[in-house]
Amino acid sequence: MDPTHPILGAPTSTEAVTEEIQQLVQSLKTDVEKELNRKFKIFHAISYKSQLVSGTNYFVKILVGDANDYIHVYIYRPLPQSKNKPCVNGVQTDKKLFDDIHHFSGTCQQQSS
């Protein structure tokens, strides 16, 4: 198995956040706040895993408060030709900096733009 070429359906190892991932996370901040009924002054992505499917799943560790206040957010970004927007597929709370990021279930309600 070649680690430089992801396998369809297999999650990547944990990676450092890129500007693209931070922008994706920021674009969905309001959706996460609504889901958790909580406002965040800090919303900074720390690390993530991705999974190629029919689109891309992102599992992102996000700092949302003090040094021990993290959440894991599951984001689904559909293929561009679908014309659907990325969506928050699930959120896990009460996470810490060294908690591993794992795949978890969720369902987005997709609507065409």
C-alpha positions in Angstrom: 0.0 0.0 0.0 1.4 3.4 -1.0 0.7 6.0 1.7 1.0 8.9 -0.8 -2.0 7.7 -2.7 -5.2 7.5 -0.7 -7.5 4.5 -1.1 -11.1 5.3 -1.9 -13.2 4.9 1.2 -10.2 4.6 3.6 -9.6 7.5 6.0 -6.2 9.3 5.9 -4.0 9.5 8.9 -4.3 12.6 11.0 -3.0 15.7 9.1 -2.3 19.3 10.1 -5.0 21.8 9.0 -4.5 23.7 5.8 -6.0 27.1 4.9 -8.6 25.4 2.8 -9.8 23.2 5.7 -9.8 26.2 8.1 -12.0 28.1 5.5 -14.3 25.1 5.2 -14.7 24.9 9.0 -15.3 28.6 9.3 -18.0 28.5 6.6 -19.9 26.0 8.8 -19.4 27.6 12.2 -23.0 28.9 12.4 -24.3 25.4 11.6 -22.3 23.9 14.4 -23.4 26.6 16.8 -27.0 25.9 15.9 -26.6 22.2 16.4 -25.0 22.6 19.8 -27.0 25.7 20.9 -23.8 27.4 21.8 -21.8 30.4 20.5 -18.1 30.1 20.0 -15.6 33.0 20.4 -12.8 30.6 19.3 -13.4 28.2 16.4 -10.0 27.1 15.2 -9.3 23.8 13.4 -6.3 21.9 14.8 -6.1 18.6 12.8 -8.2 16.4 10.6 -8.7 13.2 8.7 -10.3 12.9 5.3 -12.1 10.1 3.5 -12.7 10.0 -0.3 -16.2 8.8 -1.0 -18.7 10.2 -3.5 -17.3 13.6 -2.3 -15.1 14.0 0.7 -15.7 13.4 4.4 -13.7 15.5 6.8 -13.4 14.7 10.5 -12.0 17.8 12.1 -10.7 18.5 15.6 -11.7 22.1 16.5 -10.6 24.3 19.5 -13.7 26.1 20.7 -12.7 27.5 24.1 -9.9 27.1 26.6 -7.0 24.8 26.1 -9.1 21.7 27.0 -12.3 22.5 25.1 -12.4 20.7 21.7 -15.1 19.3 19.5 -14.9 16.9 16.6 -17.0 17.8 13.5 -17.9 15.5 10.7 -18.2 17.6 7.5 -19.3 16.2 4.1 -18.3 18.1 1.0 -20.1 16.7 -2.1 -18.5 16.6 -5.5 -18.6 20.0 -7.3 -20.9 18.8 -10.1 -23.6 18.0 -7.6 -24.0 21.7 -6.9 -24.7 20.9 -3.2 -23.0 22.7 -0.4 -20.8 21.2 2.3 -22.7 20.3 5.4 -22.2 19.3 9.1 -22.8 15.6 9.3 -22.3 15.3 13.0 -20.6 16.8 16.1 -18.9 15.1 19.1 -18.4 17.3 22.2 -16.2 17.0 25.3 -13.1 16.3 23.4 -9.5 17.0 24.5 -6.3 17.9 22.5 -4.9 14.3 22.4 -8.2 12.5 21.7 -7.9 10.6 18.4 -10.2 11.6 15.6 -12.4 8.7 14.6 -15.0 8.2 11.9 -18.5 8.6 13.3 -22.0 8.5 11.8 -24.2 11.3 10.6 -26.6 12.3 7.9 -26.7 15.5 6.0 -29.9 16.7 4.3 -28.6 17.7 0.9 -30.4 20.2 -1.2 -29.4 21.5 -4.6 -28.4 25.1 -4.8 
